Amino acid sequence: MNKVTLVDDEKSVRDSARQWLELSGFEVLSFEDASKALTTITKNYEGIVLSDVKMPGLDGLQFQKKIAEVDPDLPVVLFTGHGDIAMAVEAIRGGAYDFVEKPFDPERIVETIKRALEKRQLVIENRLLKQALVDSEGLDSRLVGSSVPMRSLKKEMTHIAPTIANVLILGETGTGKEVVARSIHKLSHRNKKNYLALNCAAIPVNMAESELFGHESGAFTGAQGKRIGKLEAANGGTLFLDELSSMPIDVQGKLLRALEHKEITRLGSNTLRPVEFRLLSAMNESPQKAIKEGRLREDLYFRLNTVELTVPPLRKRKDDIPLLFSFFLEQAADTYGTSADSATPQSLAIMMSHDWPGNVRELKSMTERYVLSALPPQERIPQILSSSIAGECASSISLKDQVNLFERHLIKESLARHGGNVKNVIDDLCIPRRTLNEKMSKYDLKRQ
């Protein structure tokens, strides 16, 4: 961060100041008129302003007040003549960062600007941190989970979402890849534009090209009227292609060309149409396997995976099961207009012992069946999951491990409920402090 906006109506002063500042390593944008300079000032301007006080039209004091309306935290350093000290003091009171008296000492100006830039950098960094916090909190409402794998995934998503990078999302069926894609769009600068999703496995092979690129009337048998394809409809926004390796290989080549040249041609037309969108794609298999088997073009793969994210399967984030169950429980109860009975400790232990081959989608489906079941709450989970785990529970996970999973969950929930206050957790669980410390260490639990 080394930008300086310099404003002075005297050309000789302006030119000498700019030359000295550029030799000192600053990036200088100079103006003779404060009104013109004001049009370049934004709330997120990564620099400071250096301005004369006495100028025709908009003078330095008025200029400083106008800047404060845009961003009161943007440092303004003023040039002042010897007789303008009282005016400079007034400017400082009005929010100016500092003033430099004419004829000025170049070394002093450099030091003043460096200090002002350091202050500006702190302001910008704090704003970015606050925005990242807001984004991550919003992300928690869409992508439920606080386990280590999910925290890592959310951190990556928050980091790459504001960029224009294409993202390839990998993960097993039912892990929530489209939720990840939609969340990235929501956190991006394109969130006011279209978000379009297309499952490549769900469209007939002979319609894939038309679905992506659109067609003109009469382009092929049955093409009545023109149709705008997904690439054109997503212009300015985000396009999500699920199960990418199911797309016909020849259509993949045309997609690659469209991405490289940022233009498409509808079927039956010779007119090139510019398109610009962010592409998010997903696969539930290894890209290398699909490439080896000839179902995915290697050059397209390299174009798509600027960033590669992997959504963990539910069996690798079992800490999130109670939270996900509660989340889906409220949703289902609201959808079906019925009560939401909490899971019993025994039911929770069974859920924690299950491998969830269908991942989050399976858990959501099970929760809906739980809400709609007429059985007593303690019998619902065993009955619903009986086909999957009856006779396997003991062999797949021991009683000791089930107890450990449940114990860890109880301690974690109590820590969260009491905001990490150990004394309250001890009282809540009726255990000695030493025992709590040992179990927190055993289960890798932190107060926060």
VEXDREN-2710 file (C-alpha; in Angstrom, 1 decimal):
% VEXDREN-2710
k/r/px/py/pz
1/MET/0.0/0.0/0.0
2/ASN/1.9/3.1/-1.3
3/LYS/-0.6/5.2/-3.2
4/VAL/-0.7/9.0/-2.8
5/THR/-3.3/11.3/-4.4
6/LEU/-1.5/14.7/-4.7
7/VAL/-3.5/17.9/-5.3
8/ASP/-2.0/21.4/-5.8
9/ASP/-2.9/24.1/-8.3
10/GLU/0.7/25.3/-8.7
11/LYS/2.3/23.2/-11.4
12/SER/5.9/23.7/-10.2
13/VAL/5.0/22.6/-6.6
14/ARG/3.0/19.7/-7.9
15/ASP/5.7/18.4/-10.3
16/SER/8.5/18.7/-7.8
17/ALA/6.4/17.0/-5.0
18/ARG/5.4/14.2/-7.4
19/GLN/9.0/13.6/-8.5
20/TRP/10.3/13.4/-5.0
21/LEU/7.5/11.1/-3.9
22/GLU/8.0/8.7/-6.8
23/LEU/11.7/8.6/-6.2
24/SER/10.8/7.7/-2.6
25/GLY/8.8/4.7/-3.8
26/PHE/5.3/6.0/-3.8
27/GLU/2.7/5.6/-6.5
28/VAL/1.5/9.1/-7.2
29/LEU/-1.7/10.3/-8.9
30/SER/-1.6/14.2/-9.2
31/PHE/-4.3/16.7/-9.9
32/GLU/-4.5/20.5/-10.2
33/ASP/-8.1/20.5/-9.3
34/ALA/-9.6/19.1/-6.1
35/SER/-13.0/18.4/-7.7
36/LYS/-11.4/16.1/-10.2
37/ALA/-9.3/14.4/-7.5
38/LEU/-12.5/13.8/-5.5
39/THR/-14.0/11.6/-8.2
40/THR/-11.2/9.0/-7.7
41/ILE/-11.6/8.8/-3.9
42/THR/-13.6/5.7/-2.7
43/LYS/-14.3/4.2/0.6
44/ASN/-11.8/1.4/0.0
45/TYR/-9.1/3.6/-1.5
46/GLU/-5.8/2.0/-0.5
47/GLY/-3.8/5.2/-0.1
48/ILE/-3.8/8.7/1.4
49/VAL/-4.4/12.3/0.1
50/LEU/-1.8/15.1/0.1
51/SER/-3.4/18.5/-0.7
52/ASP/-2.7/22.2/-0.7
53/VAL/-5.0/24.4/1.3
54/LYS/-5.4/27.5/-0.8
55/MET/-6.7/26.6/-4.2
56/PRO/-9.3/28.1/-6.5
57/GLY/-12.7/26.4/-6.6
58/LEU/-12.7/23.6/-4.0
59/ASP/-10.0/24.5/-1.4
60/GLY/-8.1/22.1/0.8
61/LEU/-10.5/22.5/3.8
62/GLN/-13.6/21.9/1.7
63/PHE/-11.8/19.0/0.0
64/GLN/-11.0/17.4/3.3
65/LYS/-14.6/17.7/4.4
66/LYS/-15.8/16.1/1.1
67/ILE/-13.4/13.2/1.6
68/ALA/-14.6/12.7/5.2
69/GLU/-18.1/12.3/3.8
70/VAL/-16.8/9.4/1.6
71/ASP/-14.6/7.9/4.3
72/PRO/-13.8/9.6/7.6
73/ASP/-10.9/7.2/8.1
74/LEU/-9.0/8.3/5.0
75/PRO/-5.9/10.3/6.0
76/VAL/-5.6/13.8/4.5
77/VAL/-2.2/15.7/4.8
78/LEU/-2.4/19.4/4.0
79/PHE/0.2/21.8/2.6
80/THR/0.0/25.2/4.4
81/GLY/1.8/28.5/4.0
82/HIS/3.4/30.2/7.0
83/GLY/0.4/32.4/7.6
84/ASP/-2.1/29.5/7.4
85/ILE/-1.2/27.7/10.7
86/ALA/-4.5/28.7/12.3
87/MET/-6.3/27.3/9.3
88/ALA/-4.3/24.1/9.5
89/VAL/-5.1/23.7/13.2
90/GLU/-8.8/24.1/12.3
91/ALA/-8.3/21.4/9.6
92/ILE/-6.8/19.0/12.2
93/ARG/-9.8/19.5/14.4
94/GLY/-12.0/18.8/11.4
95/GLY/-10.4/15.4/10.8
96/ALA/-7.3/16.1/8.7
97/TYR/-4.4/13.7/9.6
98/ASP/-1.6/16.3/9.6
99/PHE/-0.2/19.4/7.9
100/VAL/3.2/20.3/6.4
101/GLU/4.3/23.9/6.3
102/LYS/5.6/25.5/3.1
103/PRO/8.4/25.6/2.0
104/PHE/8.3/22.0/3.0
105/ASP/11.1/19.6/4.0
106/PRO/10.9/16.6/1.6
107/GLU/12.1/14.2/4.2
108/ARG/9.4/15.3/6.6
109/ILE/6.7/14.8/3.9
110/VAL/8.0/11.2/3.3
111/GLU/7.9/10.3/7.0
112/THR/4.4/11.9/7.4
113/ILE/3.1/10.0/4.4
114/LYS/4.6/6.7/5.7
115/ARG/2.8/7.1/9.0
116/ALA/-0.5/8.0/7.3
117/LEU/-0.2/5.0/5.0
118/GLU/0.4/2.7/8.0
119/LYS/-2.7/4.0/9.6
120/ARG/-4.7/3.5/6.4
121/GLN/-3.4/0.0/6.0
122/LEU/-4.6/-0.9/9.5
123/VAL/-8.1/0.6/8.7
124/ILE/-8.4/-1.4/5.5
125/GLU/-7.1/-4.7/7.2
126/ASN/-9.6/-4.2/10.0
127/ARG/-12.5/-3.7/7.5
128/LEU/-11.4/-6.9/5.6
129/LEU/-11.3/-8.9/8.8
130/LYS/-14.8/-7.6/9.9
131/GLN/-16.1/-8.5/6.4
132/ALA/-14.6/-11.9/6.5
133/LEU/-16.2/-12.5/9.9
134/VAL/-19.6/-11.4/8.5
135/ASP/-19.1/-13.6/5.5
136/SER/-18.1/-16.6/7.6
137/GLU/-21.1/-16.1/9.9
138/GLY/-23.4/-16.0/6.9
139/LEU/-21.7/-19.1/5.5
140/ASP/-22.5/-20.9/8.7
141/SER/-26.2/-20.5/8.1
142/ARG/-25.8/-22.1/4.6
143/LEU/-23.1/-24.7/5.2
144/VAL/-23.8/-26.2/8.6
145/GLY/-20.8/-27.7/10.6
146/SER/-18.1/-26.7/13.0
147/SER/-15.8/-29.7/12.7
148/VAL/-12.1/-29.3/11.8
149/PRO/-12.6/-30.3/8.1
150/MET/-15.6/-28.0/7.7
151/ARG/-13.8/-25.0/9.3
152/SER/-10.9/-25.6/6.9
153/LEU/-13.3/-25.7/4.0
154/LYS/-15.2/-22.6/5.0
155/LYS/-11.9/-20.7/5.4
156/GLU/-10.9/-21.6/1.9
157/MET/-14.3/-20.7/0.5
158/THR/-14.3/-17.3/2.3
159/HIS/-10.8/-16.6/0.8
160/ILE/-11.5/-17.5/-2.8
161/ALA/-15.1/-16.4/-3.1
162/PRO/-14.4/-12.7/-3.8
163/THR/-12.0/-13.7/-6.7
164/ILE/-12.9/-14.6/-10.3
165/ALA/-11.1/-18.0/-10.1
166/ASN/-12.9/-21.0/-11.6
167/VAL/-13.5/-23.7/-8.9
168/LEU/-13.7/-27.4/-9.1
169/ILE/-15.6/-29.0/-6.2
170/LEU/-14.9/-32.6/-5.5
171/GLY/-16.9/-34.9/-3.1
172/GLU/-19.0/-37.9/-2.8
173/THR/-22.7/-37.9/-3.7
174/GLY/-24.7/-36.2/-1.1
175/THR/-21.9/-34.2/0.6
176/GLY/-23.4/-30.8/-0.4
177/LYS/-21.3/-29.8/-3.4
178/GLU/-24.0/-27.5/-4.8
179/VAL/-24.5/-25.9/-1.4
180/VAL/-20.8/-25.1/-1.5
181/ALA/-21.2/-23.7/-5.1
182/ARG/-24.2/-21.6/-4.1
183/SER/-22.4/-20.3/-1.0
184/ILE/-19.3/-19.2/-3.1
185/HIS/-21.7/-17.3/-5.4
186/LYS/-23.4/-15.7/-2.4
187/LEU/-20.0/-14.6/-1.0
188/SER/-18.8/-13.3/-4.3
189/HIS/-19.0/-9.8/-6.0
190/ARG/-21.4/-11.4/-8.5
191/ASN/-24.1/-12.2/-5.9
192/LYS/-26.5/-9.7/-7.4
193/LYS/-26.3/-11.5/-10.8
194/ASN/-27.7/-14.8/-12.0
195/TYR/-26.7/-18.1/-10.4
196/LEU/-27.5/-21.0/-12.8
197/ALA/-27.0/-24.7/-12.1
198/LEU/-27.0/-27.6/-14.6
199/ASN/-26.7/-31.3/-13.8
200/CYS/-24.8/-32.6/-16.8
201/ALA/-26.0/-36.2/-16.1
202/ALA/-29.6/-35.2/-16.2
203/ILE/-29.8/-33.9/-19.8
204/PRO/-30.0/-36.1/-22.9
205/VAL/-26.8/-36.4/-24.8
206/ASN/-28.3/-35.0/-28.0
207/MET/-29.6/-31.9/-26.1
208/ALA/-26.4/-31.1/-24.2
209/GLU/-25.0/-28.6/-26.7
210/SER/-28.4/-26.8/-27.1
211/GLU/-28.7/-26.7/-23.2
212/LEU/-25.3/-25.0/-22.9
213/PHE/-25.1/-22.8/-26.0
214/GLY/-28.8/-22.3/-27.0
215/HIS/-30.2/-22.5/-30.5
216/GLU/-32.1/-20.5/-33.1
217/SER/-35.4/-21.4/-34.5
218/GLY/-35.2/-24.3/-36.9
219/ALA/-31.6/-25.2/-36.0
220/PHE/-32.6/-28.8/-35.7
221/THR/-35.8/-30.9/-35.9
222/GLY/-38.1/-29.8/-33.1
223/ALA/-36.3/-26.5/-32.5
224/GLN/-39.3/-24.2/-32.4
225/GLY/-38.3/-20.7/-31.5
226/LYS/-34.9/-19.6/-30.3
227/ARG/-33.5/-20.6/-26.9
228/ILE/-30.9/-18.9/-24.8
229/GLY/-28.3/-21.4/-23.4
230/LYS/-27.0/-21.6/-19.9
231/LEU/-23.7/-20.0/-20.8
232/GLU/-25.4/-16.9/-22.2
233/ALA/-28.0/-16.8/-19.4
234/ALA/-25.2/-16.8/-16.8
235/ASN/-23.5/-13.8/-18.4
236/GLY/-22.1/-11.6/-15.6
237/GLY/-23.0/-14.2/-12.9
238/THR/-22.1/-17.7/-12.0
239/LEU/-22.7/-21.0/-13.7
240/PHE/-22.5/-24.3/-11.8
241/LEU/-22.0/-27.6/-13.8
242/ASP/-22.6/-30.7/-11.7
243/GLU/-21.3/-34.2/-12.6
244/LEU/-19.1/-32.6/-15.2
245/SER/-17.6/-35.9/-16.5
246/SER/-21.1/-36.8/-17.8
247/MET/-21.0/-34.1/-20.4
248/PRO/-20.4/-35.4/-23.9
249/ILE/-16.7/-35.2/-24.8
250/ASP/-17.3/-33.1/-28.0
251/VAL/-19.4/-30.6/-26.0
252/GLN/-16.6/-30.4/-23.5
253/GLY/-14.3/-29.2/-26.3
254/LYS/-16.8/-26.5/-27.3
255/LEU/-17.1/-25.5/-23.6
256/LEU/-13.3/-25.1/-23.4
257/ARG/-13.3/-22.9/-26.4
258/ALA/-16.1/-20.7/-25.0
259/LEU/-14.1/-20.3/-21.7
260/GLU/-10.9/-19.4/-23.5
261/HIS/-12.5/-16.9/-26.0
262/LYS/-15.3/-15.7/-23.8
263/GLU/-17.8/-16.0/-26.6
264/ILE/-20.4/-18.5/-27.9
265/THR/-22.4/-19.2/-31.0
266/ARG/-26.0/-20.5/-30.7
267/LEU/-26.8/-23.6/-32.8
268/GLY/-28.1/-22.5/-36.2
269/SER/-26.4/-19.1/-35.9
270/ASN/-23.2/-17.6/-37.2
271/THR/-23.2/-14.7/-34.7
272/LEU/-20.6/-14.6/-32.0
273/ARG/-22.0/-13.5/-28.6
274/PRO/-19.7/-12.3/-25.8
275/VAL/-20.1/-14.1/-22.5
276/GLU/-18.4/-13.6/-19.2
277/PHE/-19.2/-15.7/-16.2
278/ARG/-17.6/-17.5/-13.3
279/LEU/-17.6/-21.3/-13.7
280/LEU/-18.0/-23.6/-10.7
281/SER/-18.1/-27.3/-11.5
282/ALA/-18.4/-30.5/-9.5
283/MET/-17.5/-34.2/-9.7
284/ASN/-18.2/-37.1/-7.4
285/GLU/-15.2/-39.1/-8.7
286/SER/-11.5/-38.7/-9.2
287/PRO/-10.8/-36.4/-12.2
288/GLN/-7.7/-38.4/-13.0
289/LYS/-9.9/-41.6/-13.3
290/ALA/-12.3/-39.8/-15.6
291/ILE/-9.5/-38.5/-17.8
292/LYS/-7.9/-41.9/-18.0
293/GLU/-11.2/-43.5/-19.0
294/GLY/-11.8/-40.8/-21.7
295/ARG/-14.8/-39.2/-20.0
296/LEU/-13.1/-35.8/-19.2
297/ARG/-10.8/-33.7/-21.4
298/GLU/-7.5/-33.1/-19.6
299/ASP/-7.2/-29.6/-21.1
300/LEU/-10.7/-28.7/-19.8
301/TYR/-9.8/-30.1/-16.4
302/PHE/-6.8/-27.8/-16.1
303/ARG/-8.9/-24.9/-17.2
304/LEU/-11.5/-25.6/-14.5
305/ASN/-9.4/-26.4/-11.5
306/THR/-7.8/-23.0/-10.8
307/VAL/-9.0/-23.7/-7.3
308/GLU/-9.9/-27.3/-6.2
309/LEU/-12.1/-27.8/-3.1
310/THR/-12.9/-31.1/-1.5
311/VAL/-16.1/-31.5/0.5
312/PRO/-15.5/-34.1/3.3
313/PRO/-17.9/-37.0/3.6
314/LEU/-20.1/-37.1/6.7
315/ARG/-18.2/-40.1/8.2
316/LYS/-15.1/-37.9/8.4
317/ARG/-17.0/-35.0/10.2
318/LYS/-19.1/-36.9/12.7
319/ASP/-18.8/-34.0/15.1
320/ASP/-21.2/-32.2/12.9
321/ILE/-24.0/-34.8/13.1
322/PRO/-25.8/-33.5/16.2
323/LEU/-25.7/-29.9/14.8
324/LEU/-26.9/-31.1/11.3
325/PHE/-29.7/-33.2/12.9
326/SER/-30.9/-30.2/14.9
327/PHE/-30.8/-28.0/11.8
328/PHE/-32.7/-30.5/9.6
329/LEU/-35.1/-31.3/12.5
330/GLU/-36.3/-27.6/12.7
331/GLN/-36.6/-27.5/8.9
332/ALA/-38.6/-30.6/8.7
333/ALA/-40.9/-29.7/11.6
334/ASP/-41.6/-26.4/9.9
335/THR/-42.2/-28.0/6.5
336/TYR/-44.6/-30.6/7.8
337/GLY/-46.2/-28.5/10.5
338/THR/-45.5/-30.8/13.3
339/SER/-43.5/-30.9/16.5
340/ALA/-39.7/-31.6/16.6
341/ASP/-38.8/-34.1/19.3
342/SER/-35.1/-34.1/20.2
343/ALA/-33.1/-37.3/19.8
344/THR/-32.5/-39.4/22.9
345/PRO/-28.9/-40.1/24.0
346/GLN/-29.2/-43.6/22.7
347/SER/-30.5/-42.4/19.3
348/LEU/-27.6/-40.0/19.1
349/ALA/-25.1/-42.7/19.8
350/ILE/-26.6/-44.8/17.0
351/MET/-26.4/-41.8/14.6
352/MET/-22.7/-41.3/15.6
353/SER/-21.9/-44.9/14.9
354/HIS/-23.5/-45.0/11.4
355/ASP/-21.2/-44.6/8.4
356/TRP/-23.7/-42.5/6.4
357/PRO/-22.9/-43.8/2.8
358/GLY/-25.4/-41.2/1.5
359/ASN/-23.7/-38.4/3.5
360/VAL/-25.7/-35.3/4.4
361/ARG/-28.4/-36.1/2.0
362/GLU/-29.1/-39.4/3.8
363/LEU/-29.1/-37.6/7.2
364/LYS/-31.6/-35.0/5.9
365/SER/-33.8/-37.8/4.6
366/MET/-33.6/-39.7/7.8
367/THR/-34.5/-36.6/9.8
368/GLU/-37.6/-36.0/7.7
369/ARG/-38.7/-39.6/8.3
370/TYR/-37.9/-39.1/12.1
371/VAL/-40.3/-36.1/12.2
372/LEU/-43.0/-37.9/10.3
373/SER/-42.7/-41.2/12.4
374/ALA/-45.5/-42.1/14.8
375/LEU/-43.2/-44.2/16.9
376/PRO/-42.0/-43.0/20.3
377/PRO/-38.9/-40.7/19.9
378/GLN/-36.5/-43.3/21.4
379/GLU/-37.6/-45.9/18.8
380/ARG/-37.5/-43.8/15.7
381/ILE/-33.7/-43.7/14.9
382/PRO/-33.1/-47.4/15.5
383/GLN/-36.1/-48.3/13.3
384/ILE/-35.1/-45.9/10.5
385/LEU/-31.5/-47.0/10.4
386/SER/-32.1/-50.6/11.2
387/SER/-31.7/-51.7/7.6
388/SER/-28.2/-50.1/7.6
389/ILE/-26.9/-50.9/11.0
390/ALA/-28.8/-53.8/12.5
391/GLY/-26.4/-56.4/13.4
392/GLU/-23.5/-54.2/12.3
393/CYS/-23.3/-51.6/15.0
394/ALA/-21.3/-53.7/17.4
395/SER/-18.9/-54.9/14.8
396/SER/-18.4/-51.5/13.0
397/ILE/-17.9/-49.6/16.2
398/SER/-17.4/-50.9/19.7
399/LEU/-19.5/-50.0/22.7
400/LYS/-16.5/-48.2/24.2
401/ASP/-16.1/-46.0/21.1
402/GLN/-19.9/-45.2/21.1
403/VAL/-19.7/-44.1/24.7
404/ASN/-16.6/-42.0/23.9
405/LEU/-18.4/-40.3/21.0
406/PHE/-21.4/-39.5/23.1
407/GLU/-19.3/-38.3/26.0
408/ARG/-17.3/-36.0/23.7
409/HIS/-20.6/-34.6/22.3
410/LEU/-22.0/-33.9/25.8
411/ILE/-18.8/-32.0/26.9
412/LYS/-18.6/-30.1/23.6
413/GLU/-22.3/-29.0/23.8
414/SER/-21.8/-27.9/27.4
415/LEU/-18.7/-25.9/26.5
416/ALA/-20.7/-24.2/23.7
417/ARG/-23.7/-23.6/25.9
418/HIS/-21.6/-21.9/28.6
419/GLY/-19.4/-20.0/26.3
420/GLY/-16.3/-21.9/27.4
421/ASN/-16.8/-21.1/31.1
422/VAL/-15.1/-24.2/32.7
423/LYS/-16.7/-23.6/36.1
424/ASN/-20.2/-23.6/34.6
425/VAL/-19.4/-26.7/32.6
426/ILE/-18.2/-28.5/35.8
427/ASP/-21.4/-27.6/37.6
428/ASP/-23.5/-28.6/34.5
429/LEU/-21.9/-32.0/34.1
430/CYS/-21.2/-32.6/37.8
431/ILE/-17.6/-33.7/37.3
432/PRO/-14.3/-32.6/39.0
433/ARG/-12.2/-30.0/37.2
434/ARG/-9.3/-32.5/36.8
435/THR/-11.6/-35.0/35.1
436/LEU/-12.9/-32.3/32.7
437/ASN/-9.4/-31.3/31.8
438/GLU/-8.4/-34.9/31.1
439/LYS/-11.4/-35.5/28.9
440/MET/-11.0/-32.2/27.0
441/SER/-7.4/-33.2/26.3
442/LYS/-8.4/-36.8/25.4
443/TYR/-11.1/-35.6/22.9
444/ASP/-9.1/-32.6/21.7
445/LEU/-11.7/-30.1/22.8
446/LYS/-10.9/-26.4/23.4
447/ARG/-12.7/-23.9/25.6
448/GLN/-13.7/-21.8/22.6
END
